[in-house]
Amino acid sequence: MYPKLHCFIHLAIALALGFAGFAAHAQGPASASSAAAAVHGHVADPSGARVPGATVTVTNALGVAVKSATADATGDYTITGLAPGNYIVEVQMPGFALFTSPTFALAAGESKHVDVALAIAVAQQQVEVASEGGPSVSTEASANTNAIVLKGKDLDALSDDPDELSSELQALAGPAAGPNGGQIYIDGFTGGQLPPKSAIREIRINQNPFSAEFDHIGFGRIEILTKPGADRLRGSFYYSDSNAALNSRNPFSDNKPNFSSQMFSGNVGGPLNKRTSYYLDFERRDITDNADINALELNPPYTSLNPFQYQTAVITPNTRTDFN
């Protein structure tokens, strides 16, 4: 009898412990659910209108995101299942600045009401103003945008004829700042004959119009610099000819006189010693030009009723010799 009673007691104790564990397991989740906290509220713009679709994130005091939700069509949001502790509410929405609430504490089972008022995002623009490189006014020669420097291949492209070369340079220089028109300076001096192109080293046009070296503003000024001596013996020879054999008769003339334009040019240069050198240039032009005459002779026996038409062409020869 005693062993049976002992077994019955053990069975009763086991059943009692099993029911107690089951009850504790059944009541545990309910107690945990009742202890969870929550955050709710609404999201609005500066005018007070609700903002749907905003992203609401709850972070802990360390800045780690815990849970997030999206505001509904009415701008309301609710985040549940939060453990007791300190939290921050952050709200993001395109077109609005980031909202960050102050840190608040949640107790077990507490439901915190946090409304959000978003501010319009301000677009930031950065403008950098450089102290150099912008438009400026200067009288320095390097700032003269009208300056032209001709040398090398640019100089070779100009005409070999001195008269045509002078016309081309005047056209490049443009109008001068005075009544006398453009001036041509040859190695710093005015009034001289234009040297042969073979003797020219460089041509500067409007290079430094405000220089104190000159007596007036230097727009339209042409500065011609001739070649210095060379480090070894060098020279060249040039000849050109334009002849009437290739020309037609002037329609206002009854005759066709002879016409020719011949130009001889040569130069030589070289060293005299280690510190000095020389450059010699020679040019001669023989021009047999024509002058056309188209006149009415009214002297007796011719009258205004019976004029005499006089048409002819005569030669007008001239020569020019330069030695530099």
C-alpha positions as CSV (number, residue, x, y, z in Angstrom):
1,M,0.0,0.0,0.0
2,Y,2.8,2.4,0.8
3,P,4.6,2.1,-2.5
4,K,1.4,2.7,-4.4
5,L,0.8,5.8,-2.3
6,H,4.3,7.0,-3.0
7,C,3.9,6.7,-6.7
8,F,0.6,8.5,-6.7
9,I,2.2,11.5,-4.8
10,H,5.0,11.7,-7.4
11,L,2.5,11.6,-10.3
12,A,0.4,14.4,-8.7
13,I,3.5,16.6,-8.2
14,A,4.6,16.1,-11.9
15,L,1.1,17.0,-13.1
16,A,1.0,20.1,-11.0
17,L,4.4,21.3,-12.3
18,G,3.3,20.7,-15.9
19,F,0.1,22.7,-15.5
20,A,2.1,25.6,-13.9
21,G,4.6,25.7,-16.8
22,F,1.8,25.7,-19.3
23,A,0.1,28.6,-17.6
24,A,3.3,30.5,-17.3
25,H,3.9,30.0,-21.1
26,A,0.4,31.0,-22.0
27,Q,0.5,34.2,-19.9
28,G,4.1,35.2,-21.0
29,P,3.3,36.7,-24.5
30,A,0.3,38.6,-23.2
31,S,2.4,40.2,-20.5
32,A,5.2,41.1,-23.0
33,S,2.6,42.6,-25.4
34,S,1.1,44.6,-22.7
35,A,4.5,46.0,-21.7
36,A,5.5,47.2,-25.3
37,A,5.4,51.0,-25.9
38,A,4.3,52.9,-29.1
39,V,4.7,56.2,-30.9
40,H,2.0,57.9,-33.0
41,G,1.1,61.2,-34.5
42,H,0.7,63.0,-37.8
43,V,3.0,64.7,-40.4
44,A,2.1,68.2,-41.7
45,D,3.8,70.9,-43.8
46,P,4.4,74.5,-42.7
47,S,0.8,75.5,-43.6
48,G,-0.6,72.7,-41.5
49,A,-1.7,70.5,-44.4
50,R,-1.1,66.8,-43.9
51,V,1.8,65.1,-45.8
52,P,1.1,61.5,-46.8
53,G,3.9,59.1,-47.8
54,A,6.5,60.5,-45.4
55,T,9.0,58.0,-44.0
56,V,9.0,58.0,-40.2
57,T,11.9,56.3,-38.4
58,V,12.4,55.7,-34.7
59,T,16.0,55.6,-33.6
60,N,17.5,54.9,-30.2
61,A,19.7,57.4,-28.3
62,L,22.8,56.0,-30.2
63,G,21.3,56.9,-33.6
64,V,20.5,53.3,-34.6
65,A,17.2,52.9,-36.4
66,V,14.8,50.6,-34.5
67,K,11.6,50.7,-36.5
68,S,10.1,52.7,-39.3
69,A,6.7,53.3,-40.9
70,T,5.1,55.4,-43.7
71,A,2.5,58.0,-43.1
72,D,-0.9,57.0,-44.5
73,A,-3.1,59.0,-46.8
74,T,-4.2,61.3,-44.0
75,G,-0.6,61.9,-42.8
76,D,-1.0,59.8,-39.7
77,Y,1.6,57.2,-38.5
78,T,1.9,54.6,-35.8
79,I,4.9,52.6,-34.7
80,T,4.4,49.9,-32.1
81,G,6.4,47.2,-30.4
82,L,9.0,49.5,-28.8
83,A,10.8,48.5,-25.7
84,P,11.1,51.0,-22.8
85,G,13.9,53.4,-23.4
86,N,15.0,56.8,-25.0
87,Y,14.1,57.4,-28.6
88,I,14.2,60.0,-31.4
89,V,11.7,60.4,-34.3
90,E,13.1,61.3,-37.7
91,V,11.0,62.1,-40.7
92,Q,12.1,62.3,-44.4
93,M,10.1,63.6,-47.3
94,P,11.4,64.8,-50.8
95,G,11.1,68.6,-51.0
96,F,11.2,69.0,-47.2
97,A,14.1,69.3,-44.7
98,L,14.9,66.4,-42.4
99,F,12.9,66.5,-39.2
100,T,14.5,65.3,-36.0
101,S,12.6,65.4,-32.7
102,P,14.1,65.9,-29.3
103,T,15.0,62.8,-27.3
104,F,12.1,61.4,-25.3
105,A,11.6,58.5,-22.9
106,L,9.1,55.7,-23.3
107,A,7.9,53.6,-20.3
108,A,6.6,50.1,-20.5
109,G,3.1,50.1,-22.2
110,E,3.3,53.9,-22.9
111,S,1.9,55.4,-26.1
112,K,3.7,58.6,-27.0
113,H,2.1,61.3,-29.2
114,V,4.7,63.0,-31.4
115,D,3.4,65.4,-34.2
116,V,5.8,66.4,-37.0
117,A,5.9,69.8,-38.7
118,L,8.1,69.7,-41.8
119,A,10.0,72.7,-43.1
120,I,10.5,73.4,-46.8
121,A,14.0,72.5,-48.0
122,V,16.1,75.5,-49.0
123,A,18.2,75.0,-52.2
124,Q,21.7,76.1,-51.6
125,Q,23.8,77.6,-54.4
126,Q,27.5,78.5,-54.2
127,V,28.9,81.2,-56.4
128,E,32.7,81.6,-56.5
129,V,34.1,85.0,-57.7
130,A,37.6,84.7,-59.0
131,S,39.9,87.7,-58.3
132,E,41.7,87.1,-61.6
133,G,40.8,86.1,-65.1
134,G,37.7,88.2,-65.5
135,P,37.2,91.1,-67.9
136,S,39.3,94.1,-67.0
137,V,40.5,97.4,-68.4
138,S,44.2,97.9,-68.7
139,T,46.6,100.1,-70.6
140,E,49.4,97.5,-70.5
141,A,50.7,96.3,-73.9
142,S,50.0,92.7,-73.0
143,A,46.3,93.5,-72.5
144,N,45.8,95.1,-76.0
145,T,43.5,92.7,-77.9
146,N,44.0,94.8,-81.1
147,A,47.7,94.1,-81.3
148,I,49.0,92.2,-84.3
149,V,52.5,90.8,-84.6
150,L,53.7,89.5,-88.0
151,K,56.8,87.4,-88.4
152,G,57.9,84.2,-90.0
153,K,55.2,82.6,-92.1
154,D,52.7,85.4,-91.4
155,L,55.2,87.9,-92.8
156,D,55.9,85.7,-95.9
157,A,52.2,85.8,-96.7
158,L,52.3,89.5,-97.4
159,S,53.0,91.0,-100.8
160,D,56.6,91.5,-102.0
161,D,55.6,94.7,-103.8
162,P,56.4,97.6,-101.4
163,D,53.4,99.6,-102.5
164,E,51.0,96.7,-102.0
165,L,52.7,95.8,-98.7
166,S,52.1,99.4,-97.4
167,S,48.4,99.2,-98.4
168,E,48.0,95.8,-96.7
169,L,49.6,97.1,-93.5
170,Q,47.4,100.2,-93.4
171,A,44.3,98.1,-93.8
172,L,45.4,95.9,-90.9
173,A,46.2,98.9,-88.7
174,G,42.8,100.5,-89.2
175,P,42.0,104.2,-88.5
176,A,44.4,106.2,-86.4
177,A,43.5,108.3,-83.4
178,G,44.3,111.6,-85.1
179,P,43.9,113.6,-88.3
180,N,47.2,112.4,-89.9
181,G,46.2,108.8,-90.2
182,G,48.3,105.8,-89.5
183,Q,52.1,106.2,-89.1
184,I,54.8,103.7,-90.2
185,Y,57.9,103.5,-87.9
186,I,61.0,101.9,-89.3
187,D,63.3,101.0,-86.5
188,G,61.8,103.8,-84.4
189,F,61.9,106.5,-87.1
190,T,59.1,107.9,-89.4
191,G,59.2,109.3,-92.8
192,G,61.5,106.7,-94.4
193,Q,60.9,104.4,-97.4
194,L,59.4,101.1,-96.6
195,P,62.3,98.6,-96.7
196,P,62.1,95.4,-98.9
197,K,60.2,92.6,-97.3
198,S,63.4,90.5,-97.2
199,A,65.0,93.0,-94.9
200,I,62.0,93.0,-92.4
201,R,62.3,90.9,-89.3
202,E,59.0,91.7,-87.6
203,I,56.0,94.0,-88.0
204,R,54.0,95.2,-84.9
205,I,50.6,96.8,-85.4
206,N,49.0,98.7,-82.5
207,Q,51.4,96.9,-80.2
208,N,51.5,99.5,-77.4
209,P,49.1,102.3,-78.1
210,F,49.6,104.1,-74.8
211,S,53.4,104.1,-74.6
212,A,55.1,107.3,-73.5
213,E,57.6,106.7,-76.3
214,F,55.2,108.3,-78.8
215,D,53.7,111.7,-79.0
216,H,50.0,110.6,-79.5
217,I,47.8,107.6,-79.0
218,G,49.2,104.8,-81.1
219,F,46.2,103.3,-82.8
220,G,46.9,102.8,-86.4
221,R,50.7,102.7,-85.7
222,I,52.8,100.3,-87.7
223,E,56.3,99.4,-86.3
224,I,58.7,97.7,-88.7
225,L,61.8,96.2,-87.3
226,T,64.6,95.2,-89.8
227,K,66.8,92.2,-89.5
228,P,70.1,92.4,-87.6
229,G,73.2,90.7,-88.7
230,A,73.5,86.9,-88.8
231,D,75.8,84.5,-87.0
232,R,77.1,83.2,-90.3
233,L,77.2,84.4,-93.9
234,R,73.7,84.3,-95.5
235,G,72.1,86.0,-98.4
236,S,69.3,85.9,-101.0
237,F,68.3,87.4,-104.3
238,Y,64.9,88.2,-105.7
239,Y,63.6,89.3,-109.1
240,S,60.1,89.8,-110.4
241,D,58.7,91.3,-113.7
242,S,55.3,92.2,-115.0
243,N,55.2,92.9,-118.7
244,A,52.7,94.3,-121.2
245,A,52.9,91.2,-123.3
246,L,50.5,89.6,-120.9
247,N,48.1,92.6,-120.7
248,S,45.2,93.7,-122.9
249,R,44.9,97.2,-124.4
250,N,43.1,99.8,-122.4
251,P,39.6,100.3,-124.0
252,F,39.9,104.1,-123.5
253,S,43.1,104.2,-125.5
254,D,43.8,103.9,-129.2
255,N,47.3,102.5,-128.7
256,K,49.0,100.0,-126.4
257,P,52.3,101.5,-125.1
258,N,54.9,99.4,-123.4
259,F,54.4,98.6,-119.8
260,S,56.7,96.8,-117.4
261,S,57.4,96.6,-113.7
262,Q,60.7,95.0,-112.7
263,M,62.0,94.6,-109.2
264,F,65.5,93.5,-108.2
265,S,66.3,92.7,-104.6
266,G,69.2,91.2,-102.8
267,N,70.7,91.0,-99.3
268,V,73.7,89.6,-97.5
269,G,74.6,89.4,-93.8
270,G,77.1,87.8,-91.5
271,P,79.4,88.2,-88.5
272,L,82.2,90.7,-88.3
273,N,83.6,89.2,-85.1
274,K,82.1,87.6,-81.9
275,R,80.3,90.7,-80.9
276,T,79.3,92.5,-84.1
277,S,77.6,91.7,-87.4
278,Y,76.4,93.3,-90.5
279,Y,73.4,93.2,-92.8
280,L,73.3,94.8,-96.3
281,D,70.1,95.1,-98.4
282,F,69.7,96.4,-102.0
283,E,66.5,97.0,-104.0
284,R,65.8,98.6,-107.3
285,R,62.5,99.1,-109.0
286,D,62.1,100.0,-112.7
287,I,58.5,100.8,-113.5
288,T,57.3,101.8,-116.9
289,D,53.8,102.8,-116.1
290,N,51.0,104.2,-118.4
291,A,49.0,107.3,-118.3
292,D,45.7,107.3,-120.2
293,I,44.4,110.5,-121.8
294,N,40.8,110.8,-122.8
295,A,40.0,114.5,-123.7
296,L,37.7,116.7,-125.8
297,E,39.5,119.5,-127.7
298,L,37.3,122.6,-128.1
299,N,39.9,125.1,-129.4
300,P,39.3,126.4,-133.0
301,P,38.8,125.1,-135.5
302,Y,36.9,122.7,-133.1
303,T,33.9,124.0,-131.2
304,S,31.4,122.6,-128.7
305,L,29.3,121.6,-131.7
306,N,32.1,119.9,-133.4
307,P,34.6,118.6,-130.6
308,F,37.6,116.6,-131.3
309,Q,38.0,113.4,-129.3
310,Y,41.6,112.8,-128.2
311,Q,42.5,109.4,-126.8
312,T,45.9,108.0,-126.2
313,A,48.2,106.4,-123.6
314,V,51.8,107.5,-122.8
315,I,54.4,105.9,-120.7
316,T,55.4,107.4,-117.3
317,P,58.6,105.7,-116.3
318,N,60.1,105.9,-112.8
319,T,62.7,104.2,-110.8
320,R,63.5,103.7,-107.1
321,T,66.7,102.5,-105.6
322,D,67.1,101.6,-101.9
323,F,70.3,100.6,-100.1
324,N,70.3,99.8,-96.4
